[in-house]
């Protein structure tokens, strides 16, 4: 089971599941990360947090703790 946090810079993946609960899951969905959407990892900050991704044609920064709740497949 791979998470968004595990995807290397420059790679893309497809979201298969969101594993968060309540407000956390709602926040991730409000950012446009939903089941079936393609996510491309653009950059990772020098200290590793946050991660910059492109989803649905726009750039988004997401914390590693949030990215752990996004289950993906290559």
PDB file of N, CA, C and O in Angstrom:
ATOM      1  N   UNK A   1       0.851  -1.176   0.000  1.00  0.00           N
ATOM      2  CA  UNK A   1       0.000   0.000   0.000  1.00  0.00           C
ATOM      3  C   UNK A   1       0.894   1.235   0.000  1.00  0.00           C
ATOM      4  O   UNK A   1       1.599   1.501   0.973  1.00  0.00           O
ATOM      5  N   UNK A   2       0.859   1.978  -1.083  1.00  0.00           N
ATOM      6  CA  UNK A   2       1.691   3.159  -1.261  1.00  0.00           C
ATOM      7  C   UNK A   2       0.884   4.416  -0.968  1.00  0.00           C
ATOM      8  O   UNK A   2      -0.296   4.495  -1.309  1.00  0.00           O
ATOM      9  N   UNK A   3       1.512   5.389  -0.342  1.00  0.00           N
ATOM     10  CA  UNK A   3       0.833   6.657  -0.073  1.00  0.00           C
ATOM     11  C   UNK A   3       1.444   7.757  -0.932  1.00  0.00           C
ATOM     12  O   UNK A   3       2.499   7.570  -1.538  1.00  0.00           O
ATOM     13  N   UNK A   4       0.782   8.888  -0.979  1.00  0.00           N
ATOM     14  CA  UNK A   4       1.277  10.032  -1.744  1.00  0.00           C
ATOM     15  C   UNK A   4       2.649  10.458  -1.239  1.00  0.00           C
ATOM     16  O   UNK A   4       3.465  10.955  -2.015  1.00  0.00           O
ATOM     17  N   UNK A   5       2.907  10.275   0.026  1.00  0.00           N
ATOM     18  CA  UNK A   5       4.200  10.630   0.613  1.00  0.00           C
ATOM     19  C   UNK A   5       5.343   9.810   0.008  1.00  0.00           C
ATOM     20  O   UNK A   5       6.476  10.289  -0.042  1.00  0.00           O
ATOM     21  N   UNK A   6       5.069   8.588  -0.449  1.00  0.00           N
ATOM     22  CA  UNK A   6       6.090   7.680  -0.975  1.00  0.00           C
ATOM     23  C   UNK A   6       6.432   7.913  -2.447  1.00  0.00           C
ATOM     24  O   UNK A   6       7.407   7.345  -2.940  1.00  0.00           O
ATOM     25  N   UNK A   7       5.667   8.723  -3.150  1.00  0.00           N
ATOM     26  CA  UNK A   7       5.887   8.948  -4.580  1.00  0.00           C
ATOM     27  C   UNK A   7       7.083   9.875  -4.774  1.00  0.00           C
ATOM     28  O   UNK A   7       7.127  10.950  -4.176  1.00  0.00           O
ATOM     29  N   UNK A   8       8.062   9.476  -5.606  1.00  0.00           N
ATOM     30  CA  UNK A   8       9.242  10.327  -5.815  1.00  0.00           C
ATOM     31  C   UNK A   8       8.924  11.563  -6.660  1.00  0.00           C
ATOM     32  O   UNK A   8       7.943  11.589  -7.403  1.00  0.00           O
ATOM     33  N   UNK A   9       9.765  12.573  -6.533  1.00  0.00           N
ATOM     34  CA  UNK A   9       9.605  13.816  -7.293  1.00  0.00           C
ATOM     35  C   UNK A   9       9.665  13.506  -8.784  1.00  0.00           C
ATOM     36  O   UNK A   9      10.522  12.746  -9.235  1.00  0.00           O
ATOM     37  N   UNK A  10       8.751  14.098  -9.542  1.00  0.00           N
ATOM     38  CA  UNK A  10       8.701  13.899 -10.982  1.00  0.00           C
ATOM     39  C   UNK A  10       7.814  12.753 -11.427  1.00  0.00           C
ATOM     40  O   UNK A  10       7.656  12.525 -12.627  1.00  0.00           O
ATOM     41  N   UNK A  11       7.239  12.036 -10.495  1.00  0.00           N
ATOM     42  CA  UNK A  11       6.379  10.891 -10.825  1.00  0.00           C
ATOM     43  C   UNK A  11       4.908  11.232 -10.611  1.00  0.00           C
ATOM     44  O   UNK A  11       4.561  12.175  -9.901  1.00  0.00           O
ATOM     45  N   UNK A  12       4.061  10.435 -11.248  1.00  0.00           N
ATOM     46  CA  UNK A  12       2.618  10.593 -11.109  1.00  0.00           C
ATOM     47  C   UNK A  12       2.011   9.318 -10.542  1.00  0.00           C
ATOM     48  O   UNK A  12       2.590   8.237 -10.640  1.00  0.00           O
ATOM     49  N   UNK A  13       0.843   9.468  -9.952  1.00  0.00           N
ATOM     50  CA  UNK A  13       0.118   8.331  -9.394  1.00  0.00           C
ATOM     51  C   UNK A  13      -1.373   8.645  -9.425  1.00  0.00           C
ATOM     52  O   UNK A  13      -1.777   9.797  -9.579  1.00  0.00           O
ATOM     53  N   UNK A  14      -2.175   7.608  -9.278  1.00  0.00           N
ATOM     54  CA  UNK A  14      -3.627   7.747  -9.251  1.00  0.00           C
ATOM     55  C   UNK A  14      -4.131   7.429  -7.851  1.00  0.00           C
ATOM     56  O   UNK A  14      -3.744   6.423  -7.257  1.00  0.00           O
ATOM     57  N   UNK A  15      -4.990   8.287  -7.332  1.00  0.00           N
ATOM     58  CA  UNK A  15      -5.543   8.103  -5.993  1.00  0.00           C
ATOM     59  C   UNK A  15      -6.540   6.945  -6.022  1.00  0.00           C
ATOM     60  O   UNK A  15      -7.439   6.906  -6.862  1.00  0.00           O
ATOM     61  N   UNK A  16      -6.368   5.998  -5.087  1.00  0.00           N
ATOM     62  CA  UNK A  16      -7.289   4.865  -5.006  1.00  0.00           C
ATOM     63  C   UNK A  16      -8.193   4.940  -3.778  1.00  0.00           C
ATOM     64  O   UNK A  16      -9.294   4.390  -3.777  1.00  0.00           O
ATOM     65  N   UNK A  17      -7.717   5.632  -2.721  1.00  0.00           N
ATOM     66  CA  UNK A  17      -8.499   5.676  -1.482  1.00  0.00           C
ATOM     67  C   UNK A  17      -7.997   6.808  -0.590  1.00  0.00           C
ATOM     68  O   UNK A  17      -6.819   7.163  -0.630  1.00  0.00           O
ATOM     69  N   UNK A  18      -8.888   7.364   0.207  1.00  0.00           N
ATOM     70  CA  UNK A  18      -8.527   8.322   1.249  1.00  0.00           C
ATOM     71  C   UNK A  18      -8.776   7.643   2.589  1.00  0.00           C
ATOM     72  O   UNK A  18      -9.872   7.148   2.850  1.00  0.00           O
ATOM     73  N   UNK A  19      -7.743   7.624   3.439  1.00  0.00           N
ATOM     74  CA  UNK A  19      -7.890   6.871   4.683  1.00  0.00           C
ATOM     75  C   UNK A  19      -8.126   7.736   5.912  1.00  0.00           C
ATOM     76  O   UNK A  19      -8.211   7.204   7.019  1.00  0.00           O
ATOM     77  N   UNK A  20      -8.235   9.033   5.758  1.00  0.00           N
ATOM     78  CA  UNK A  20      -8.447   9.912   6.903  1.00  0.00           C
ATOM     79  C   UNK A  20      -9.853   9.812   7.464  1.00  0.00           C
ATOM     80  O   UNK A  20     -10.721   9.155   6.890  1.00  0.00           O
ATOM     81  N   UNK A  21     -10.066  10.470   8.589  1.00  0.00           N
ATOM     82  CA  UNK A  21     -11.370  10.482   9.242  1.00  0.00           C
ATOM     83  C   UNK A  21     -11.875  11.925   9.358  1.00  0.00           C
ATOM     84  O   UNK A  21     -11.082  12.857   9.500  1.00  0.00           O
ATOM     85  N   UNK A  22     -13.161  12.096   9.298  1.00  0.00           N
ATOM     86  CA  UNK A  22     -13.819  13.372   9.592  1.00  0.00           C
ATOM     87  C   UNK A  22     -13.271  14.581   8.868  1.00  0.00           C
ATOM     88  O   UNK A  22     -13.221  14.619   7.639  1.00  0.00           O
ATOM     89  N   UNK A  23     -12.857  15.575   9.650  1.00  0.00           N
ATOM     90  CA  UNK A  23     -12.422  16.859   9.106  1.00  0.00           C
ATOM     91  C   UNK A  23     -11.175  16.725   8.236  1.00  0.00           C
ATOM     92  O   UNK A  23     -11.035  17.447   7.249  1.00  0.00           O
ATOM     93  N   UNK A  24     -10.281  15.824   8.580  1.00  0.00           N
ATOM     94  CA  UNK A  24      -9.064  15.636   7.781  1.00  0.00           C
ATOM     95  C   UNK A  24      -9.409  15.131   6.384  1.00  0.00           C
ATOM     96  O   UNK A  24      -8.897  15.647   5.391  1.00  0.00           O
ATOM     97  N   UNK A  25     -10.260  14.139   6.308  1.00  0.00           N
ATOM     98  CA  UNK A  25     -10.679  13.592   5.013  1.00  0.00           C
ATOM     99  C   UNK A  25     -11.411  14.651   4.196  1.00  0.00           C
ATOM    100  O   UNK A  25     -11.202  14.758   2.987  1.00  0.00           O
ATOM    101  N   UNK A  26     -12.257  15.422   4.840  1.00  0.00           N
ATOM    102  CA  UNK A  26     -13.005  16.488   4.166  1.00  0.00           C
ATOM    103  C   UNK A  26     -12.052  17.543   3.613  1.00  0.00           C
ATOM    104  O   UNK A  26     -12.254  18.029   2.500  1.00  0.00           O
ATOM    105  N   UNK A  27     -11.013  17.905   4.376  1.00  0.00           N
ATOM    106  CA  UNK A  27     -10.029  18.901   3.937  1.00  0.00           C
ATOM    107  C   UNK A  27      -9.289  18.425   2.693  1.00  0.00           C
ATOM    108  O   UNK A  27      -9.088  19.194   1.753  1.00  0.00           O
ATOM    109  N   UNK A  28      -8.886  17.163   2.687  1.00  0.00           N
ATOM    110  CA  UNK A  28      -8.182  16.605   1.534  1.00  0.00           C
ATOM    111  C   UNK A  28      -9.098  16.606   0.306  1.00  0.00           C
ATOM    112  O   UNK A  28      -8.667  16.952  -0.794  1.00  0.00           O
ATOM    113  N   UNK A  29     -10.344  16.221   0.496  1.00  0.00           N
ATOM    114  CA  UNK A  29     -11.299  16.217  -0.615  1.00  0.00           C
ATOM    115  C   UNK A  29     -11.582  17.627  -1.116  1.00  0.00           C
ATOM    116  O   UNK A  29     -11.748  17.830  -2.319  1.00  0.00           O
ATOM    117  N   UNK A  30     -11.641  18.601  -0.217  1.00  0.00           N
ATOM    118  CA  UNK A  30     -11.868  19.989  -0.611  1.00  0.00           C
ATOM    119  C   UNK A  30     -10.716  20.543  -1.447  1.00  0.00           C
ATOM    120  O   UNK A  30     -10.908  21.471  -2.234  1.00  0.00           O
ATOM    121  N   UNK A  31      -9.515  19.973  -1.278  1.00  0.00           N
ATOM    122  CA  UNK A  31      -8.364  20.393  -2.080  1.00  0.00           C
ATOM    123  C   UNK A  31      -8.417  19.802  -3.485  1.00  0.00           C
ATOM    124  O   UNK A  31      -7.600  20.164  -4.332  1.00  0.00           O
ATOM    125  N   UNK A  32      -9.356  18.908  -3.746  1.00  0.00           N
ATOM    126  CA  UNK A  32      -9.500  18.313  -5.067  1.00  0.00           C
ATOM    127  C   UNK A  32      -8.893  16.933  -5.191  1.00  0.00           C
ATOM    128  O   UNK A  32      -8.896  16.351  -6.276  1.00  0.00           O
ATOM    129  N   UNK A  33      -8.372  16.399  -4.098  1.00  0.00           N
ATOM    130  CA  UNK A  33      -7.789  15.058  -4.129  1.00  0.00           C
ATOM    131  C   UNK A  33      -8.889  14.062  -3.777  1.00  0.00           C
ATOM    132  O   UNK A  33      -9.245  13.885  -2.612  1.00  0.00           O
ATOM    133  N   UNK A  34      -9.411  13.422  -4.807  1.00  0.00           N
ATOM    134  CA  UNK A  34     -10.482  12.449  -4.636  1.00  0.00           C
ATOM    135  C   UNK A  34     -10.117  11.152  -5.357  1.00  0.00           C
ATOM    136  O   UNK A  34      -9.160  11.116  -6.130  1.00  0.00           O
ATOM    137  N   UNK A  35     -10.870  10.104  -5.108  1.00  0.00           N
ATOM    138  CA  UNK A  35     -10.606   8.804  -5.721  1.00  0.00           C
ATOM    139  C   UNK A  35     -10.626   8.911  -7.245  1.00  0.00           C
ATOM    140  O   UNK A  35     -11.539   9.500  -7.825  1.00  0.00           O
ATOM    141  N   UNK A  36      -9.601   8.331  -7.886  1.00  0.00           N
ATOM    142  CA  UNK A  36      -9.530   8.302  -9.340  1.00  0.00           C
ATOM    143  C   UNK A  36      -8.771   9.446  -9.982  1.00  0.00           C
ATOM    144  O   UNK A  36      -8.502   9.395 -11.183  1.00  0.00           O
ATOM    145  N   UNK A  37      -8.416  10.472  -9.231  1.00  0.00           N
ATOM    146  CA  UNK A  37      -7.726  11.629  -9.797  1.00  0.00           C
ATOM    147  C   UNK A  37      -6.226  11.345  -9.896  1.00  0.00           C
ATOM    148  O   UNK A  37      -5.660  10.647  -9.054  1.00  0.00           O
ATOM    149  N   UNK A  38      -5.590  11.893 -10.933  1.00  0.00           N
ATOM    150  CA  UNK A  38      -4.148  11.745 -11.121  1.00  0.00           C
ATOM    151  C   UNK A  38      -3.423  12.872 -10.386  1.00  0.00           C
ATOM    152  O   UNK A  38      -3.838  14.030 -10.442  1.00  0.00           O
ATOM    153  N   UNK A  39      -2.335  12.520  -9.697  1.00  0.00           N
ATOM    154  CA  UNK A  39      -1.554  13.478  -8.921  1.00  0.00           C
ATOM    155  C   UNK A  39      -0.101  13.388  -9.364  1.00  0.00           C
ATOM    156  O   UNK A  39       0.461  12.295  -9.430  1.00  0.00           O
ATOM    157  N   UNK A  40       0.511  14.531  -9.670  1.00  0.00           N
ATOM    158  CA  UNK A  40       1.929  14.581 -10.073  1.00  0.00           C
ATOM    159  C   UNK A  40       2.721  15.309  -8.990  1.00  0.00           C
ATOM    160  O   UNK A  40       2.373  16.428  -8.615  1.00  0.00           O
ATOM    161  N   UNK A  41       3.780  14.681  -8.488  1.00  0.00           N
ATOM    162  CA  UNK A  41       4.629  15.296  -7.458  1.00  0.00           C
ATOM    163  C   UNK A  41       5.662  16.180  -8.146  1.00  0.00           C
ATOM    164  O   UNK A  41       6.502  15.692  -8.902  1.00  0.00           O
ATOM    165  N   UNK A  42       5.594  17.490  -7.880  1.00  0.00           N
ATOM    166  CA  UNK A  42       6.492  18.457  -8.522  1.00  0.00           C
ATOM    167  C   UNK A  42       7.759  18.709  -7.721  1.00  0.00           C
ATOM    168  O   UNK A  42       8.863  18.654  -8.262  1.00  0.00           O
ATOM    169  N   UNK A  43       7.602  18.986  -6.428  1.00  0.00           N
ATOM    170  CA  UNK A  43       8.741  19.350  -5.584  1.00  0.00           C
ATOM    171  C   UNK A  43       8.501  18.869  -4.164  1.00  0.00           C
ATOM    172  O   UNK A  43       7.372  18.609  -3.746  1.00  0.00           O
ATOM    173  N   UNK A  44       9.613  18.759  -3.436  1.00  0.00           N
ATOM    174  CA  UNK A  44       9.554  18.528  -1.998  1.00  0.00           C
ATOM    175  C   UNK A  44      10.435  19.604  -1.371  1.00  0.00           C
ATOM    176  O   UNK A  44      11.543  19.852  -1.846  1.00  0.00           O
ATOM    177  N   UNK A  45       9.958  20.236  -0.320  1.00  0.00           N
ATOM    178  CA  UNK A  45      10.716  21.286   0.355  1.00  0.00           C
ATOM    179  C   UNK A  45      12.057  20.733   0.858  1.00  0.00           C
ATOM    180  O   UNK A  45      12.174  19.529   1.088  1.00  0.00           O
ATOM    181  N   UNK A  46      13.063  21.591   1.031  1.00  0.00           N
ATOM    182  CA  UNK A  46      14.391  21.134   1.453  1.00  0.00           C
ATOM    183  C   UNK A  46      14.394  20.290   2.730  1.00  0.00           C
ATOM    184  O   UNK A  46      15.203  19.369   2.845  1.00  0.00           O
ATOM    185  N   UNK A  47      13.532  20.573   3.666  1.00  0.00           N
ATOM    186  CA  UNK A  47      13.475  19.784   4.892  1.00  0.00           C
ATOM    187  C   UNK A  47      12.430  18.673   4.808  1.00  0.00           C
ATOM    188  O   UNK A  47      12.165  17.988   5.796  1.00  0.00           O
ATOM    189  N   UNK A  48      11.839  18.498   3.625  1.00  0.00           N
ATOM    190  CA  UNK A  48      10.926  17.390   3.404  1.00  0.00           C
ATOM    191  C   UNK A  48       9.451  17.674   3.595  1.00  0.00           C
ATOM    192  O   UNK A  48       8.622  16.815   3.295  1.00  0.00           O
ATOM    193  N   UNK A  49       9.098  18.847   4.082  1.00  0.00           N
ATOM    194  CA  UNK A  49       7.697  19.149   4.334  1.00  0.00           C
ATOM    195  C   UNK A  49       7.440  20.618   4.028  1.00  0.00           C
ATOM    196  O   UNK A  49       8.138  21.450   4.608  1.00  0.00           O
ATOM    197  N   UNK A  50       6.523  21.007   3.189  1.00  0.00           N
ATOM    198  CA  UNK A  50       5.474  20.248   2.520  1.00  0.00           C
ATOM    199  C   UNK A  50       5.911  19.681   1.159  1.00  0.00           C
ATOM    200  O   UNK A  50       7.049  19.851   0.721  1.00  0.00           O
ATOM    201  N   UNK A  51       4.960  19.004   0.518  1.00  0.00           N
ATOM    202  CA  UNK A  51       5.148  18.432  -0.810  1.00  0.00           C
ATOM    203  C   UNK A  51       4.293  19.249  -1.774  1.00  0.00           C
ATOM    204  O   UNK A  51       3.128  19.520  -1.487  1.00  0.00           O
ATOM    205  N   UNK A  52       4.866  19.646  -2.925  1.00  0.00           N
ATOM    206  CA  UNK A  52       4.091  20.373  -3.930  1.00  0.00           C
ATOM    207  C   UNK A  52       3.649  19.394  -5.002  1.00  0.00           C
ATOM    208  O   UNK A  52       4.473  18.695  -5.592  1.00  0.00           O
ATOM    209  N   UNK A  53       2.349  19.346  -5.254  1.00  0.00           N
ATOM    210  CA  UNK A  53       1.787  18.446  -6.258  1.00  0.00           C
ATOM    211  C   UNK A  53       0.916  19.227  -7.230  1.00  0.00           C
ATOM    212  O   UNK A  53       0.439  20.320  -6.923  1.00  0.00           O
ATOM    213  N   UNK A  54       0.717  18.646  -8.407  1.00  0.00           N
ATOM    214  CA  UNK A  54      -0.232  19.191  -9.374  1.00  0.00           C
ATOM    215  C   UNK A  54      -1.405  18.233  -9.439  1.00  0.00           C
ATOM    216  O   UNK A  54      -1.239  17.044  -9.710  1.00  0.00           O
ATOM    217  N   UNK A  55      -2.588  18.762  -9.188  1.00  0.00           N
ATOM    218  CA  UNK A  55      -3.810  17.967  -9.210  1.00  0.00           C
ATOM    219  C   UNK A  55      -4.898  18.782  -9.895  1.00  0.00           C
ATOM    220  O   UNK A  55      -5.116  19.945  -9.556  1.00  0.00           O
ATOM    221  N   UNK A  56      -5.576  18.173 -10.854  1.00  0.00           N
ATOM    222  CA  UNK A  56      -6.657  18.823 -11.608  1.00  0.00           C
ATOM    223  C   UNK A  56      -6.224  20.131 -12.256  1.00  0.00           C
ATOM    224  O   UNK A  56      -7.024  21.056 -12.394  1.00  0.00           O
ATOM    225  N   UNK A  57      -4.938  20.207 -12.658  1.00  0.00           N
ATOM    226  CA  UNK A  57      -4.450  21.376 -13.376  1.00  0.00           C
ATOM    227  C   UNK A  57      -3.976  22.534 -12.508  1.00  0.00           C
ATOM    228  O   UNK A  57      -3.630  23.586 -13.047  1.00  0.00           O
ATOM    229  N   UNK A  58      -3.947  22.386 -11.207  1.00  0.00           N
ATOM    230  CA  UNK A  58      -3.418  23.456 -10.364  1.00  0.00           C
ATOM    231  C   UNK A  58      -2.419  22.893  -9.355  1.00  0.00           C
ATOM    232  O   UNK A  58      -2.434  21.709  -9.020  1.00  0.00           O
ATOM    233  N   UNK A  59      -1.551  23.789  -8.885  1.00  0.00           N
ATOM    234  CA  UNK A  59      -0.508  23.384  -7.946  1.00  0.00           C
ATOM    235  C   UNK A  59      -1.018  23.497  -6.518  1.00  0.00           C
ATOM    236  O   UNK A  59      -1.764  24.414  -6.173  1.00  0.00           O
ATOM    237  N   UNK A  60      -0.602  22.550  -5.705  1.00  0.00           N
ATOM    238  CA  UNK A  60      -1.094  22.442  -4.343  1.00  0.00           C
ATOM    239  C   UNK A  60       0.047  22.006  -3.442  1.00  0.00           C
ATOM    240  O   UNK A  60       0.833  21.134  -3.815  1.00  0.00           O
ATOM    241  N   UNK A  61       0.148  22.597  -2.268  1.00  0.00           N
ATOM    242  CA  UNK A  61       1.118  22.150  -1.271  1.00  0.00           C
ATOM    243  C   UNK A  61       0.361  21.388  -0.195  1.00  0.00           C
ATOM    244  O   UNK A  61      -0.673  21.838   0.299  1.00  0.00           O
ATOM    245  N   UNK A  62       0.893  20.231   0.154  1.00  0.00           N
ATOM    246  CA  UNK A  62       0.237  19.373   1.129  1.00  0.00           C
ATOM    247  C   UNK A  62       1.270  18.880   2.138  1.00  0.00           C
ATOM    248  O   UNK A  62       2.394  18.536   1.771  1.00  0.00           O
ATOM    249  N   UNK A  63       0.884  18.851   3.399  1.00  0.00           N
ATOM    250  CA  UNK A  63       1.787  18.374   4.451  1.00  0.00           C
ATOM    251  C   UNK A  63       1.996  16.868   4.323  1.00  0.00           C
ATOM    252  O   UNK A  63       1.132  16.151   3.819  1.00  0.00           O
ATOM    253  N   UNK A  64       3.150  16.400   4.785  1.00  0.00           N
ATOM    254  CA  UNK A  64       3.429  14.960   4.747  1.00  0.00           C
ATOM    255  C   UNK A  64       2.410  14.187   5.581  1.00  0.00           C
ATOM    256  O   UNK A  64       2.014  13.080   5.213  1.00  0.00           O
ATOM    257  N   UNK A  65       1.990  14.762   6.690  1.00  0.00           N
ATOM    258  CA  UNK A  65       1.018  14.079   7.545  1.00  0.00           C
ATOM    259  C   UNK A  65      -0.319  13.894   6.820  1.00  0.00           C
ATOM    260  O   UNK A  65      -1.012  12.902   7.042  1.00  0.00           O
ATOM    261  N   UNK A  66      -0.683  14.846   5.955  1.00  0.00           N
ATOM    262  CA  UNK A  66      -1.904  14.719   5.151  1.00  0.00           C
ATOM    263  C   UNK A  66      -1.687  13.744   3.998  1.00  0.00           C
ATOM    264  O   UNK A  66      -2.578  12.965   3.660  1.00  0.00           O
ATOM    265  N   UNK A  67      -0.499  13.793   3.397  1.00  0.00           N
ATOM    266  CA  UNK A  67      -0.176  12.929   2.244  1.00  0.00           C
ATOM    267  C   UNK A  67      -0.185  11.457   2.638  1.00  0.00           C
ATOM    268  O   UNK A  67      -0.430  10.597   1.792  1.00  0.00           O
ATOM    269  N   UNK A  68       0.078  11.151   3.907  1.00  0.00           N
ATOM    270  CA  UNK A  68       0.050   9.763   4.381  1.00  0.00           C
ATOM    271  C   UNK A  68      -1.347   9.159   4.330  1.00  0.00           C
ATOM    272  O   UNK A  68      -1.489   7.936   4.347  1.00  0.00           O
ATOM    273  N   UNK A  69      -2.372   9.987   4.269  1.00  0.00           N
ATOM    274  CA  UNK A  69      -3.754   9.522   4.239  1.00  0.00           C
ATOM    275  C   UNK A  69      -4.290   9.336   2.828  1.00  0.00           C
ATOM    276  O   UNK A  69      -5.452   8.972   2.647  1.00  0.00           O
ATOM    277  N   UNK A  70      -3.442   9.586   1.814  1.00  0.00           N
ATOM    278  CA  UNK A  70      -3.848   9.440   0.424  1.00  0.00           C
ATOM    279  C   UNK A  70      -3.194   8.184  -0.129  1.00  0.00           C
ATOM    280  O   UNK A  70      -1.985   8.168  -0.360  1.00  0.00           O
ATOM    281  N   UNK A  71      -3.974   7.134  -0.345  1.00  0.00           N
ATOM    282  CA  UNK A  71      -3.475   5.870  -0.869  1.00  0.00           C
ATOM    283  C   UNK A  71      -3.471   5.963  -2.398  1.00  0.00           C
ATOM    284  O   UNK A  71      -4.474   6.339  -3.004  1.00  0.00           O
ATOM    285  N   UNK A  72      -2.324   5.616  -3.023  1.00  0.00           N
ATOM    286  CA  UNK A  72      -2.174   5.760  -4.477  1.00  0.00           C
ATOM    287  C   UNK A  72      -1.651   4.474  -5.109  1.00  0.00           C
ATOM    288  O   UNK A  72      -1.181   3.570  -4.419  1.00  0.00           O
ATOM    289  N   UNK A  73      -1.743   4.414  -6.442  1.00  0.00           N
ATOM    290  CA  UNK A  73      -1.107   3.360  -7.226  1.00  0.00           C
ATOM    291  C   UNK A  73      -0.427   4.028  -8.413  1.00  0.00           C
ATOM    292  O   UNK A  73      -0.876   5.073  -8.885  1.00  0.00           O
ATOM    293  N   UNK A  74       0.654   3.425  -8.893  1.00  0.00           N
ATOM    294  CA  UNK A  74       1.418   4.009 -10.017  1.00  0.00           C
ATOM    295  C   UNK A  74       0.645   3.953 -11.304  1.00  0.00           C
ATOM    296  O   UNK A  74       1.137   4.398 -12.341  1.00  0.00           O
TER     297      UNK A  74
END
